[in-house]
């Protein structure tokens, strides 16, 4: 059989042209406001990530690359090649399960896109304006959303690949290319974008095997960092004429869809920017369970029902929870990914106790006692009606007096339907006071919203706060 691909107008090219048009359009006030919120959220969750051992060790590892570039390593004094700096920042942003989410692809765009944007903006050359910075970030989010949905969306997860890592390489490569072109005063070339995506196609990463084993899951944190690292490499290689790459990255016979999602899905490019379709996380666990937490809030009267009065908890929702989220919690990552543990920790401690998922608290007897009372069942009707655009779940609790309470939540706090306020985003930083960064959320917001702030000012503010956290922990520097 002849499998040679014909050269003709393609879906890949169509999406590339759309993304370039987005990249060359200055953000409107509503867009700029959304981008500031996404930046603030990313900065705060990245600071949380610097408290995690996986980020500490990875950041220290980069010392061997010190001086190879102008991009700062988060929480360290040295600069390095942008791909290495982005590896650390991306990992840190994804390390506490607090980063933003694009529901339809189950990806976390900000952890990759912001890491790439800051690392590339720091490269030597003409300064990058705030407007250019925003345009590049918007184009990156747009790429991840459109290519991800066209490649099958959530089918990628069901087939065993982590979309943040896989799709992030495409989105991050777009962000890097746009920043470099705009900095040089050049137009963004759609063909170069397609070429970078062709390189991204040869750099897949992010197996979901971490979700199938009770231990060894910290590699999941690195997935966002790998997406960011590979993205900059894809952009680098796209600038090398002799290093050619396929042009049908999406719909090719061995393209993104065929290998990871299945039959390509038609997507619309006129439905509004992806930056307005992003969910933020108020709770430090997998996005699937945020609706579960909101349902628990209802059936426990805002978590005032004592845990020992709850006889049984039944959670119902999409099949993916049964496939990947019932693993025994033997590590911080698997605890944040485990439906029974998340439910139990929330009932016992409430939803804002981020440290409930750290290693020292995984053997909390009160939590483990409730874990034994948590069950899950697939709700095929709910899945067909809402999933994956909405991560709906329902909760049924039976109390010790025999009474039963049931509720369903479709869109939890933090979704585009119920967005978090700036004050709520700043509130995510409250726990960092004990990590040496008291008041960091408000300080970062002040810089991000200041009219004269450029990417360097924003990055400098983030680096300063990260150094405080690292110094408070006594990490190697």
C-alpha positions in Angstrom: 0.0 0.0 0.0 1.3 3.4 -0.9 1.2 5.6 2.3 3.0 8.6 0.9 1.2 11.8 2.0 0.0 14.1 -0.8 1.0 17.8 -0.7 -2.2 19.7 -0.4 -4.1 22.0 1.9 -4.3 20.3 5.2 -6.0 20.7 8.6 -2.5 21.2 10.1 -2.0 24.1 7.8 -5.4 25.6 8.5 -4.8 25.5 12.2 -1.4 27.0 11.8 -2.7 29.9 9.7 -5.4 30.5 12.4 -2.8 30.4 15.2 -0.6 32.9 13.3 -3.5 35.3 12.9 -4.1 35.0 16.6 -0.4 35.6 17.3 -0.3 38.8 15.2 -3.5 40.3 16.8 -2.9 42.6 19.8 -4.9 41.4 22.8 -8.2 43.2 23.6 -8.8 44.4 27.2 -10.8 41.3 28.0 -8.0 39.1 26.7 -5.4 41.0 28.6 -7.4 40.5 31.8 -7.7 36.8 31.2 -3.9 36.5 30.6 -3.1 38.4 33.7 -5.2 36.0 35.7 -3.5 33.0 34.1 0.0 34.5 34.7 -0.9 35.2 38.4 -2.2 31.7 38.9 0.9 30.2 37.2 3.3 32.2 39.3 1.6 31.1 42.5 1.3 27.4 41.7 5.0 27.5 40.5 6.0 28.8 43.9 4.1 25.9 45.5 6.0 23.6 43.2 9.4 24.9 44.5 8.5 23.4 47.9 8.5 19.9 46.4 11.5 17.6 46.5 11.2 16.7 42.8 11.7 20.4 41.9 14.5 20.9 44.4 16.5 18.0 42.9 15.8 18.9 39.3 16.7 22.6 39.8 20.0 21.6 41.5 20.7 19.2 38.6 20.6 22.1 36.2 23.8 23.6 37.8 25.8 21.6 35.2 24.2 23.8 32.5 24.9 27.1 34.4 26.0 29.9 32.0 24.8 28.3 28.8 22.0 30.9 28.4 20.3 33.9 29.8 17.2 32.2 31.2 16.9 32.0 35.0 16.4 28.7 36.7 13.4 29.1 39.1 14.7 29.5 42.7 18.4 29.4 41.8 21.0 32.1 41.1 22.2 30.8 37.8 21.0 31.2 34.2 21.0 28.6 31.6 19.7 27.6 28.1 16.0 28.4 27.9 15.0 24.8 27.3 16.6 23.8 30.7 15.1 26.8 32.5 11.7 25.9 31.0 12.1 22.3 32.1 12.4 23.4 35.8 9.6 26.0 35.6 7.2 23.7 33.9 7.9 20.9 36.4 7.4 23.3 39.3 4.1 24.7 37.9 2.7 21.1 37.6 4.3 19.8 40.9 1.4 20.6 43.3 -1.6 19.7 41.1 -2.8 23.3 41.2 -2.2 24.4 37.6 -4.8 25.5 35.1 -6.8 23.1 32.9 -8.3 22.9 29.5 -11.1 20.5 30.1 -11.7 19.2 26.5 -8.1 17.9 26.3 -7.4 17.3 30.0 -4.2 19.3 29.6 -2.6 21.9 31.8 -1.5 24.6 29.2 -0.2 27.2 31.6 2.5 25.0 33.2 4.1 24.6 29.7 3.2 27.8 27.9 4.2 30.2 30.7 7.5 28.3 31.3 8.4 28.6 27.6 7.3 32.3 27.4 9.4 33.4 30.4 12.4 31.4 29.3 12.4 32.6 25.7 11.6 36.2 26.7 14.9 36.2 28.7 17.0 35.4 25.7 19.5 38.0 24.6 18.2 40.4 22.0 15.7 43.2 21.7 13.4 43.4 24.7 10.0 41.8 24.5 7.0 44.0 25.1 4.1 43.0 27.3 1.8 43.0 24.2 4.1 40.7 22.4 4.4 38.5 25.4 0.6 38.2 25.7 0.3 37.5 22.0 2.8 34.6 22.2 1.1 33.1 25.2 -2.4 33.4 23.6 -1.1 31.6 20.5 0.4 28.8 22.6 -2.9 28.2 24.4 -4.7 28.2 21.1 -2.4 25.7 19.6 -2.7 23.2 22.5 -6.5 23.5 22.5 -7.1 23.2 18.8 -4.5 20.5 18.0 -5.5 18.6 21.1 -9.2 18.6 20.3 -8.6 17.8 16.6 -6.4 14.9 17.6 -9.2 13.4 19.6 -9.1 15.3 22.9 -9.6 13.0 25.9 -9.0 9.9 23.7 -5.3 10.7 24.2 -5.7 10.1 27.9 -7.6 6.9 27.5 -4.9 5.7 25.1 -2.3 6.2 27.8 -0.6 9.5 27.1 -0.5 12.6 29.3 -1.8 15.5 27.2 0.1 18.2 29.1 3.4 16.7 28.0 2.3 15.6 24.5 0.4 18.6 23.4 2.5 21.1 25.4 5.4 20.6 22.9 3.2 21.9 20.1 1.8 24.9 22.1 5.1 25.8 23.6 6.9 25.6 20.3 4.3 28.1 18.9 4.9 30.5 21.8 8.7 30.3 21.3 8.4 31.0 17.6 6.0 33.9 18.0 8.2 35.6 20.7 11.3 35.2 18.6 9.6 36.5 15.4 7.9 39.5 17.1 11.2 40.4 18.9 13.0 40.5 15.6 10.2 42.6 14.0 9.3 39.8 11.6 6.0 38.2 10.6 5.3 34.8 12.0 5.6 32.2 9.2 2.9 29.5 9.2 5.2 27.2 7.4 7.8 27.5 10.1 5.0 26.8 12.7 4.1 23.7 10.8 7.7 22.6 10.7 8.1 23.1 14.4 5.0 21.0 14.9 6.6 18.3 12.7 9.5 18.3 15.1 7.1 18.1 18.0 5.6 15.0 16.5 8.9 13.3 16.9 9.2 14.2 20.6 6.2 12.6 22.3 6.4 12.2 26.1 4.2 11.6 29.0 3.0 8.0 29.6 0.0 7.7 31.9 1.6 4.6 33.5 2.2 6.8 36.6 -1.6 6.6 37.2 -1.6 2.8 37.3 1.0 2.2 40.0 0.8 3.3 43.7 4.4 4.5 43.7 6.8 6.1 41.2 4.4 8.9 40.3 6.7 12.0 40.7 7.7 11.7 37.0 4.2 13.0 36.3 5.3 16.4 37.7 8.1 16.4 35.1 5.7 15.9 32.2 4.9 19.6 32.0 8.6 20.4 32.2 9.3 17.9 29.4 6.7 19.5 27.2 8.3 22.9 27.8 11.8 21.6 27.2 10.8 19.8 24.0 8.9 22.8 22.8 11.9 25.0 22.7 13.9 22.3 21.0 11.2 22.0 18.4 11.3 25.7 17.8 15.1 25.7 17.6 15.2 22.9 15.1 12.5 24.6 12.9 15.1 27.3 12.3 17.6 24.8 10.9 17.0 24.4 7.1 18.7 21.0 6.8 16.7 19.6 9.8 13.5 19.1 7.9 10.3 17.7 9.5 6.9 16.4 8.3 4.2 19.0 7.5 1.1 16.9 8.3 1.7 16.7 12.0 -2.0 16.4 12.9 -3.7 14.3 10.3 -0.7 12.4 8.8 -1.0 8.6 8.6 1.4 8.5 11.5 0.4 11.9 12.8 -0.7 13.2 16.2 -4.3 12.0 15.8 -3.5 8.6 14.3 -0.9 7.7 16.9 -2.4 9.2 20.0 -6.1 10.1 19.6 -7.6 8.2 16.7 -9.6 9.7 13.7 -9.0 13.4 13.5 -11.9 15.5 14.8 -13.2 18.7 13.1 -12.7 21.8 15.2 -13.9 25.3 14.8 -11.5 28.3 14.9 -14.2 30.9 15.3 -15.6 30.0 18.8 -13.5 32.3 20.8 -9.9 32.2 22.2 -8.9 29.2 24.3 -7.6 31.5 27.1 -11.3 32.2 27.9 -12.0 28.4 28.2 -9.5 27.6 30.9 -10.4 26.3 34.4 -8.3 27.3 37.5 -7.9 25.0 40.4 -8.8 26.1 43.9 -8.0 22.6 45.3 -4.7 20.7 45.1 -5.9 17.6 43.3 -6.8 16.2 39.9 -9.3 18.5 38.1 -11.8 15.6 37.8 -12.5 15.8 41.5 -13.2 19.5 41.9 -16.9 19.0 41.1 -16.8 16.1 43.7 -15.4 18.4 46.3 -18.1 21.0 45.6 -20.7 18.2 45.9 -19.2 17.1 49.2 -19.5 20.7 50.4 -23.3 20.5 49.8 -24.0 17.1 51.3 -21.8 17.7 54.4 -23.2 21.2 55.1 -19.9 22.9 54.2 -17.9 20.1 55.8 -19.5 20.4 59.2 -20.7 16.8 59.3 -18.2 14.8 61.4 -16.3 12.1 59.5 -17.4 9.4 61.9 -21.1 10.2 61.1 -20.6 9.3 57.4 -21.3 5.6 56.9 -20.8 5.4 53.1 -19.8 7.6 50.2 -20.6 6.8 46.6 -19.1 9.0 43.9 -20.4 8.6 40.3 -18.9 10.1 37.1 -16.9 9.4 33.9 -15.2 6.0 33.2 -11.8 7.6 33.3 -12.0 7.7 37.1 -12.5 4.0 37.2 -9.6 3.5 34.7 -7.0 5.8 36.2 -8.1 7.2 39.6 -8.7 4.4 42.0 -5.1 3.5 42.7 -4.0 3.2 46.3 -2.4 6.4 47.6 1.2 5.5 48.3 2.8 8.8 47.2 1.9 12.5 47.1 1.0 12.3 43.4 -1.2 9.2 43.7 -2.9 10.7 46.7 -3.9 13.8 44.6 -5.0 11.4 41.8 -6.9 8.9 43.9 -10.7 9.4 44.1 -11.0 7.7 47.5 -8.1 9.6 49.1 -9.2 13.0 47.8 -12.7 12.4 49.1 -11.5 11.2 52.4 -9.0 14.0 52.9 -11.6 16.6 52.0 -14.1 15.2 54.4 -11.6 15.1 57.3 -9.6 18.3 56.6 -11.6 20.4 54.2 -10.6 21.2 50.7 -8.0 23.9 51.4 -5.5 21.8 53.2 -2.9 21.3 50.4 -0.6 19.6 52.8 -3.1 16.7 53.2 -1.5 15.2 50.1 2.2 15.5 51.2 4.1 12.4 52.1 4.0 12.9 55.8 0.2 12.9 55.9 -0.5 9.9 53.7 -0.9 7.6 56.7 -3.3 9.9 58.6 -5.5 7.3 60.3 -8.6 9.5 60.2 -8.3 9.9 56.4 -7.5 6.2 55.8 -10.6 5.3 57.9 -12.8 7.3 55.5 -11.0 5.9 52.4 -12.5 2.5 53.3 -16.0 3.9 53.0 -15.6 5.5 49.6 -16.9 3.8 46.4 -17.0 4.8 42.8 -19.4 3.8 40.0 -19.4 4.9 36.3 -22.4 7.0 35.3 -22.7 6.5 31.6 -25.6 9.0 31.3 -23.7 11.7 33.0 -20.6 10.9 30.9 -22.5 11.1 27.7 -24.2 14.4 28.6 -21.3 16.4 30.0 -17.9 14.8 29.5 -15.2 16.0 28.6 -16.3 19.6 28.3 -17.6 19.5 31.8 -16.0 17.3 34.5 -19.3 16.5 36.2 -19.6 14.1 39.2 -22.2 13.3 41.8 -21.9 12.3 45.4 -24.3 10.2 47.6 -23.6 9.9 51.3 -25.3 7.8 53.9 -25.1 9.1 57.4 -25.0 7.0 60.6 -28.7 7.9 61.3 -29.6 6.2 58.0 -30.4 9.4 56.1 -29.1 9.8 52.6 -28.0 13.0 50.9 -27.2 13.3 47.1 -26.2 16.0 44.8 -24.5 16.5 41.4 -22.2 19.3 40.4 -21.4 20.0 36.7 -19.2 23.1 36.8 -17.2 23.7 39.9 -15.6 26.8 41.2 -12.7 27.8 38.9 -14.3 26.8 35.6 -15.1 29.4 33.0 -18.7 29.1 34.1 -17.8 29.9 37.7 -14.5 31.7 37.4 -12.3 32.5 40.4 -11.9 36.2 41.3 -8.4 37.7 41.5 -8.8 37.7 45.2 -9.5 34.0 45.2 -6.4 33.4 43.0 -4.3 35.4 45.4 -5.8 33.3 48.2 -4.1 30.2 46.7 -0.8 31.6 48.0 -1.9 31.9 51.6 -0.2 28.7 52.6 3.1 29.9 51.2 3.4 32.2 54.3 4.9 29.2 56.1 7.3 28.7 53.2 8.9 32.1 53.4 6.7 33.9 50.9 4.1 35.7 53.1 2.1 38.1 51.0 3.6 36.9 47.7 0.2 36.6 45.9 -0.6 40.3 46.4 2.9 41.4 45.4 2.8 39.3 42.2 -0.6 40.6 41.3 0.6 44.2 41.8 3.4 43.7 39.3 1.3 41.7 36.8 -1.4 44.4 36.7 0.9 47.4 36.8 0.5 49.2 33.5 4.3 49.7 33.0 5.2 46.0 33.7 6.9 44.1 31.0 7.9 40.4 30.9 11.2 41.1 32.6 9.5 42.9 35.5 7.1 40.0 35.9 9.8 37.4 35.7 12.0 39.3 38.2 9.1 39.4 40.7 8.6 35.6 40.3 12.3 34.8 40.7 12.5 37.0 43.8 9.6 35.2 45.5 11.0 31.8 44.4 14.4 32.6 46.0 12.6 33.4 49.3 10.9 30.0 49.3 14.1 28.2 48.5 16.0 30.1 51.1 13.4 29.3 53.7 13.7 25.6 52.9 17.5 25.7 53.1 17.8 24.2 49.6 21.0 24.0 47.7 21.7 27.2 45.7 
